[in-house]
Amino acid sequence: MSEEKNDNAALTAAGSRFLRGIFDVQMSVVDDEVEGKVLFHERHEGPPGHAHGGSIATVMDELMGCAAFMKGYMALAAHLELDYRKPVPLHTPMIGKTQIVKEGNRSVHVKGQLHREDNGQLLAESSAVFVHIGGSKFMEMDEDKKQDQKFTG
């Protein structure tokens, strides 16, 4: 990699402010995997009694992104795929596990799975490609936001 990797990856290991504010997720690092205990509530409902696919995709995107961050990549998702195997029930503890499967010069490929905690049933599988943009450019994104705070539409 041409730019230095993030030396303070632990700051991003808990997920984004968005994730922490909307979802009930507890993340940890187990060996080379990022694991998240997830509980979906009514606010995440799509089909009656089950999580909305967008909610599932958001959680898996965050877990996979954290796997990249934990390896030191300051990266953004460039491609995300999800295969929904079974409906994800609300109020049922889930375990999401993600791991890096390939590292490139400017990209990192991550895969993940979402399982029921009680019986291990596979409910969703995911994969993503994250593009490393470097720590300085990543942090500059906050400065861009501050400059564009005024709504003009």
Backbone as CSV, one residue per row, in Angstrom:
resi,resn,N_x,N_y,N_z,CA_x,CA_y,CA_z,C_x,C_y,C_z
1,MET,0.826,-1.183,0.000,0.000,0.000,0.000,0.863,1.235,0.000
2,SER,0.461,2.236,-0.750,1.275,3.433,-0.829,1.089,4.336,0.380
3,GLU,-0.107,4.338,0.977,-0.340,5.161,2.152,-0.303,4.302,3.397
4,GLU,0.072,4.934,4.487,0.174,4.233,5.763,-1.202,3.755,6.216
5,LYS,-1.263,2.542,6.740,-2.514,2.024,7.283,-2.832,2.728,8.585
6,ASN,-4.094,2.671,8.994,-4.551,3.285,10.232,-3.905,2.612,11.438
7,ASP,-3.237,3.395,12.286,-2.615,2.857,13.486,-3.586,2.771,14.654
8,ASN,-4.750,3.366,14.523,-5.686,3.396,15.630,-6.981,2.703,15.229
9,ALA,-6.862,1.485,14.704,-8.023,0.750,14.190,-9.061,0.480,15.266
10,ALA,-8.663,0.419,16.524,-9.615,0.121,17.591,-10.726,1.161,17.666
11,LEU,-10.462,2.387,17.253,-11.492,3.416,17.282,-12.644,3.086,16.354
12,THR,-12.386,2.389,15.274,-13.438,2.072,14.320,-13.988,0.670,14.511
13,ALA,-13.433,-0.087,15.421,-13.863,-1.471,15.610,-15.278,-1.571,16.151
14,ALA,-15.780,-0.529,16.772,-17.137,-0.563,17.322,-18.182,-0.212,16.274
15,GLY,-17.781,0.104,15.073,-18.721,0.476,14.030,-18.942,1.974,14.003
16,SER,-19.695,2.408,13.031,-19.951,3.835,12.864,-20.943,4.344,13.906
17,ARG,-21.022,5.655,14.038,-22.007,6.260,14.930,-23.410,5.841,14.503
18,PHE,-23.622,5.771,13.200,-24.915,5.354,12.674,-25.286,3.975,13.195
19,LEU,-24.372,3.023,13.078,-24.645,1.653,13.517,-24.969,1.618,15.001
20,ARG,-24.151,2.262,15.800,-24.355,2.247,17.254,-25.655,2.928,17.649
21,GLY,-26.085,3.917,16.860,-27.307,4.646,17.187,-28.587,3.938,16.771
22,ILE,-28.522,3.059,15.816,-29.720,2.445,15.245,-29.855,0.967,15.581
23,PHE,-28.738,0.275,15.731,-28.777,-1.176,15.888,-28.225,-1.603,17.239
24,ASP,-28.706,-2.736,17.703,-28.240,-3.353,18.934,-27.162,-4.366,18.548
25,VAL,-25.905,-3.901,18.481,-24.792,-4.732,18.018,-23.636,-4.603,19.003
26,GLN,-23.056,-5.740,19.356,-21.843,-5.752,20.178,-20.770,-6.472,19.379
27,MET,-19.693,-5.759,19.059,-18.636,-6.325,18.231,-17.446,-6.756,19.064
28,SER,-16.774,-7.785,18.565,-15.527,-8.234,19.171,-14.664,-8.851,18.076
29,VAL,-13.392,-8.976,18.383,-12.459,-9.604,17.452,-12.121,-10.978,18.005
30,VAL,-12.345,-12.008,17.195,-12.062,-13.386,17.576,-11.130,-13.951,16.519
31,ASP,-9.885,-14.223,16.916,-8.844,-14.641,15.969,-8.732,-13.581,14.878
32,ASP,-8.925,-13.937,13.629,-8.850,-12.958,12.537,-10.222,-12.547,12.038
33,GLU,-11.267,-12.806,12.814,-12.625,-12.473,12.420,-13.178,-11.358,13.294
34,VAL,-14.055,-10.548,12.697,-14.854,-9.614,13.480,-16.195,-10.299,13.685
35,GLU,-16.597,-10.378,14.935,-17.851,-11.033,15.276,-18.776,-10.010,15.896
36,GLY,-20.031,-10.042,15.496,-21.011,-9.127,16.054,-22.227,-9.878,16.555
37,LYS,-22.599,-9.607,17.794,-23.861,-10.124,18.319,-24.914,-9.078,17.973
38,VAL,-25.963,-9.516,17.297,-26.945,-8.596,16.735,-28.338,-8.986,17.202
39,LEU,-29.143,-7.980,17.500,-30.548,-8.192,17.828,-31.358,-7.161,17.047
40,PHE,-32.241,-7.637,16.202,-33.107,-6.743,15.431,-34.419,-6.534,16.190
41,HIS,-34.924,-5.277,16.163,-36.136,-4.900,16.876,-37.209,-4.432,15.895
42,GLU,-38.365,-3.996,16.409,-39.467,-3.548,15.554,-39.054,-2.452,14.574
43,ARG,-38.170,-1.579,14.992,-37.766,-0.484,14.105,-37.001,-0.988,12.881
44,HIS,-36.596,-2.247,12.885,-35.869,-2.850,11.762,-36.769,-3.753,10.929
45,GLU,-38.061,-3.756,11.240,-38.983,-4.718,10.629,-39.239,-4.437,9.152
46,GLY,-39.268,-5.502,8.396,-39.679,-5.495,6.997,-40.908,-6.372,6.925
47,PRO,-40.743,-7.657,6.561,-41.881,-8.575,6.624,-42.326,-8.720,8.082
48,PRO,-43.607,-8.956,8.334,-44.080,-9.042,9.720,-43.236,-10.001,10.567
49,GLY,-42.728,-9.454,11.681,-41.957,-10.252,12.628,-40.519,-10.527,12.222
50,HIS,-40.080,-9.938,11.114,-38.737,-10.213,10.595,-38.023,-8.922,10.177
51,ALA,-36.699,-8.992,10.161,-35.880,-7.827,9.828,-35.978,-7.488,8.341
52,HIS,-35.960,-6.211,8.065,-35.921,-5.692,6.698,-34.568,-6.030,6.080
53,GLY,-34.562,-6.379,4.809,-33.308,-6.719,4.135,-32.285,-5.604,4.181
54,GLY,-32.738,-4.355,4.138,-31.816,-3.229,4.218,-31.137,-3.137,5.575
55,SER,-31.867,-3.505,6.615,-31.276,-3.525,7.959,-30.199,-4.596,8.052
56,ILE,-30.486,-5.754,7.478,-29.513,-6.847,7.486,-28.273,-6.438,6.690
57,ALA,-28.489,-5.836,5.530,-27.370,-5.392,4.690,-26.520,-4.351,5.405
58,THR,-27.164,-3.441,6.118,-26.427,-2.406,6.842,-25.527,-3.019,7.907
59,VAL,-26.069,-3.942,8.680,-25.274,-4.578,9.729,-24.110,-5.355,9.130
60,MET,-24.364,-6.108,8.061,-23.284,-6.890,7.456,-22.227,-5.980,6.832
61,ASP,-22.641,-4.888,6.216,-21.693,-3.918,5.666,-20.791,-3.383,6.767
62,GLU,-21.372,-3.042,7.903,-20.588,-2.518,9.021,-19.626,-3.560,9.578
63,LEU,-20.106,-4.789,9.747,-19.231,-5.832,10.270,-18.060,-6.093,9.325
64,MET,-18.346,-6.138,8.021,-17.273,-6.371,7.059,-16.324,-5.180,7.006
65,GLY,-16.874,-3.975,7.077,-16.031,-2.786,7.107,-15.133,-2.767,8.320
66,CYS,-15.647,-3.212,9.463,-14.825,-3.278,10.677,-13.699,-4.290,10.527
67,ALA,-13.946,-5.372,9.800,-12.870,-6.340,9.555,-11.743,-5.664,8.780
68,ALA,-12.092,-4.845,7.801,-11.076,-4.110,7.036,-10.357,-3.101,7.930
69,PHE,-11.124,-2.359,8.754,-10.520,-1.371,9.640,-9.589,-2.021,10.655
70,MET,-9.987,-3.188,11.167,-9.156,-3.861,12.160,-7.815,-4.292,11.575
71,LYS,-7.760,-4.480,10.276,-6.494,-4.804,9.608,-5.744,-3.529,9.221
72,GLY,-6.330,-2.369,9.553,-5.653,-1.116,9.299,-6.044,-0.399,8.023
73,TYR,-7.038,-0.880,7.317,-7.467,-0.229,6.077,-8.439,0.906,6.382
74,MET,-8.157,2.069,5.864,-9.097,3.185,5.910,-9.820,3.118,4.571
75,ALA,-10.940,2.419,4.557,-11.547,2.026,3.298,-13.035,2.328,3.263
76,LEU,-13.537,2.414,2.052,-14.963,2.599,1.793,-15.459,1.428,0.964
77,ALA,-16.708,1.054,1.162,-17.295,-0.034,0.386,-17.415,0.385,-1.075
78,ALA,-16.936,-0.467,-1.961,-17.071,-0.248,-3.395,-18.087,-1.216,-3.996
79,HIS,-18.226,-2.381,-3.384,-19.145,-3.396,-3.889,-19.631,-4.235,-2.708
80,LEU,-20.935,-4.460,-2.651,-21.529,-5.224,-1.562,-22.543,-6.195,-2.148
81,GLU,-22.454,-7.458,-1.741,-23.424,-8.483,-2.160,-23.965,-9.176,-0.923
82,LEU,-25.252,-9.476,-0.970,-25.880,-10.220,0.113,-26.780,-11.293,-0.478
83,ASP,-26.706,-12.472,0.083,-27.615,-13.550,-0.262,-28.429,-13.848,0.987
84,TYR,-29.728,-13.637,0.885,-30.627,-13.896,2.002,-31.063,-15.356,1.907
85,ARG,-30.656,-16.156,2.873,-30.954,-17.592,2.860,-32.285,-17.908,3.530
86,LYS,-32.586,-17.235,4.635,-33.825,-17.439,5.390,-34.227,-16.087,5.986
87,PRO,-35.515,-15.880,6.253,-35.924,-14.645,6.934,-35.267,-14.543,8.319
88,VAL,-34.932,-13.336,8.709,-34.260,-13.072,9.982,-35.298,-12.582,10.986
89,PRO,-35.623,-13.400,11.987,-36.661,-13.012,12.948,-36.199,-11.897,13.885
90,LEU,-37.169,-11.066,14.274,-36.905,-10.026,15.264,-36.729,-10.664,16.636
91,HIS,-36.056,-9.956,17.531,-35.893,-10.353,18.943,-35.237,-11.723,19.104
92,THR,-34.432,-12.105,18.159,-33.730,-13.385,18.205,-32.239,-13.094,18.077
93,PRO,-31.439,-13.434,19.063,-30.007,-13.136,18.979,-29.353,-13.780,17.756
94,MET,-28.571,-12.970,17.056,-27.842,-13.384,15.861,-26.352,-13.200,16.087
95,ILE,-25.578,-13.954,15.342,-24.128,-13.790,15.326,-23.715,-13.530,13.881
96,GLY,-23.073,-12.399,13.653,-22.483,-12.099,12.357,-20.981,-12.280,12.447
97,LYS,-20.414,-12.999,11.496,-18.967,-13.211,11.482,-18.430,-12.784,10.124
98,THR,-17.338,-12.031,10.150,-16.732,-11.569,8.906,-15.227,-11.771,8.957
99,GLN,-14.655,-11.983,7.786,-13.202,-12.120,7.711,-12.705,-11.675,6.346
100,ILE,-11.475,-11.231,6.344,-10.821,-10.830,5.102,-10.406,-12.086,4.348
101,VAL,-10.714,-12.107,3.047,-10.358,-13.272,2.233,-9.279,-12.953,1.200
102,LYS,-9.075,-11.662,0.923,-8.052,-11.279,-0.057,-7.670,-9.827,0.181
103,GLU,-6.370,-9.560,0.130,-5.876,-8.196,0.251,-5.142,-7.830,-1.020
104,GLY,-5.473,-6.669,-1.553,-4.802,-6.171,-2.744,-4.024,-4.920,-2.422
105,ASN,-3.544,-4.256,-3.458,-2.782,-3.027,-3.275,-3.661,-1.911,-2.718
106,ARG,-4.864,-1.764,-3.267,-5.769,-0.709,-2.808,-7.140,-1.240,-2.414
107,SER,-7.286,-2.556,-2.340,-8.589,-3.114,-2.013,-8.449,-4.274,-1.034
108,VAL,-9.551,-4.542,-0.371,-9.619,-5.669,0.547,-10.981,-6.329,0.323
109,HIS,-10.975,-7.651,0.193,-12.189,-8.430,-0.029,-12.554,-9.118,1.281
110,VAL,-13.819,-8.982,1.660,-14.290,-9.498,2.938,-15.542,-10.332,2.697
111,LYS,-15.696,-11.398,3.474,-16.925,-12.179,3.404,-17.523,-12.254,4.802
112,GLY,-18.803,-12.551,4.847,-19.469,-12.643,6.132,-20.656,-13.572,6.108
113,GLN,-21.089,-13.944,7.297,-22.271,-14.777,7.459,-23.037,-14.311,8.688
114,LEU,-24.355,-14.439,8.610,-25.228,-14.137,9.737,-25.951,-15.423,10.121
115,HIS,-25.813,-15.823,11.383,-26.398,-17.058,11.901,-27.277,-16.746,13.103
116,ARG,-28.273,-17.591,13.314,-28.994,-17.558,14.591,-28.032,-18.012,15.669
117,GLU,-28.056,-17.336,16.810,-27.167,-17.736,17.898,-27.616,-19.045,18.550
118,ASP,-28.922,-19.264,18.641,-29.423,-20.431,19.370,-29.183,-21.759,18.658
119,ASN,-29.298,-21.793,17.330,-29.161,-23.074,16.640,-28.142,-23.065,15.493
120,GLY,-27.492,-21.916,15.279,-26.460,-21.831,14.252,-26.964,-21.765,12.821
121,GLN,-28.266,-21.683,12.618,-28.833,-21.665,11.270,-28.319,-20.462,10.471
122,LEU,-27.841,-20.718,9.265,-27.360,-19.668,8.370,-28.540,-18.907,7.790
123,LEU,-28.556,-17.583,7.961,-29.652,-16.767,7.474,-29.244,-15.847,6.331
124,ALA,-27.991,-15.430,6.301,-27.527,-14.545,5.225,-26.025,-14.709,5.037
125,GLU,-25.584,-14.535,3.794,-24.158,-14.535,3.465,-23.860,-13.250,2.710
126,SER,-22.681,-12.715,2.948,-22.327,-11.445,2.322,-20.886,-11.463,1.845
127,SER,-20.617,-10.578,0.905,-19.248,-10.338,0.472,-19.156,-8.879,0.052
128,ALA,-17.955,-8.348,0.158,-17.758,-6.942,-0.181,-16.323,-6.695,-0.605
129,VAL,-16.173,-5.643,-1.398,-14.863,-5.128,-1.745,-14.809,-3.720,-1.185
130,PHE,-13.785,-3.470,-0.388,-13.552,-2.143,0.168,-12.300,-1.575,-0.481
131,VAL,-12.341,-0.278,-0.797,-11.206,0.392,-1.429,-10.501,1.251,-0.392
132,HIS,-9.218,0.990,-0.238,-8.383,1.737,0.708,-8.132,3.134,0.143
133,ILE,-8.572,4.162,0.887,-8.349,5.535,0.419,-7.291,6.247,1.242
134,GLY,-6.785,5.615,2.272,-5.743,6.221,3.094,-6.324,7.021,4.240
135,GLY,-5.578,7.072,5.310,-6.040,7.728,6.521,-6.299,9.214,6.374
136,SER,-5.407,9.933,5.689,-5.596,11.382,5.578,-6.832,11.713,4.744
137,LYS,-7.029,11.011,3.652,-8.206,11.267,2.812,-9.480,10.862,3.544
138,PHE,-9.421,9.759,4.294,-10.571,9.309,5.068,-10.986,10.384,6.067
139,MET,-10.015,10.944,6.775,-10.326,11.960,7.779,-10.770,13.276,7.149
140,GLU,-10.308,13.563,5.944,-10.732,14.777,5.241,-12.215,14.745,4.890
141,MET,-12.804,13.577,4.841,-14.226,13.477,4.517,-15.056,14.239,5.535
142,ASP,-14.642,14.273,6.788,-15.352,15.026,7.802,-15.264,16.515,7.508
143,GLU,-14.138,16.971,7.016,-13.989,18.382,6.659,-14.900,18.731,5.488
144,ASP,-15.028,17.829,4.521,-15.945,18.053,3.397,-17.368,18.228,3.904
145,LYS,-17.763,17.404,4.884,-19.113,17.467,5.446,-19.346,18.827,6.096
146,LYS,-18.386,19.325,6.833,-18.543,20.592,7.534,-18.715,21.743,6.558
147,GLN,-18.053,21.664,5.413,-18.153,22.720,4.420,-19.483,22.694,3.676
148,ASP,-20.147,21.545,3.620,-21.379,21.390,2.860,-22.606,21.212,3.753
149,GLN,-22.598,21.813,4.955,-23.686,21.573,5.889,-24.986,22.234,5.472
150,LYS,-24.934,23.316,4.717,-26.135,24.053,4.357,-26.918,23.296,3.272
151,PHE,-28.204,23.114,3.495,-29.084,22.468,2.507,-29.451,23.513,1.455
152,THR,-29.254,23.184,0.200,-29.527,24.143,-0.863,-30.652,23.704,-1.778
153,GLY,-31.227,22.531,-1.515,-32.266,21.995,-2.415,-33.652,22.402,-2.060
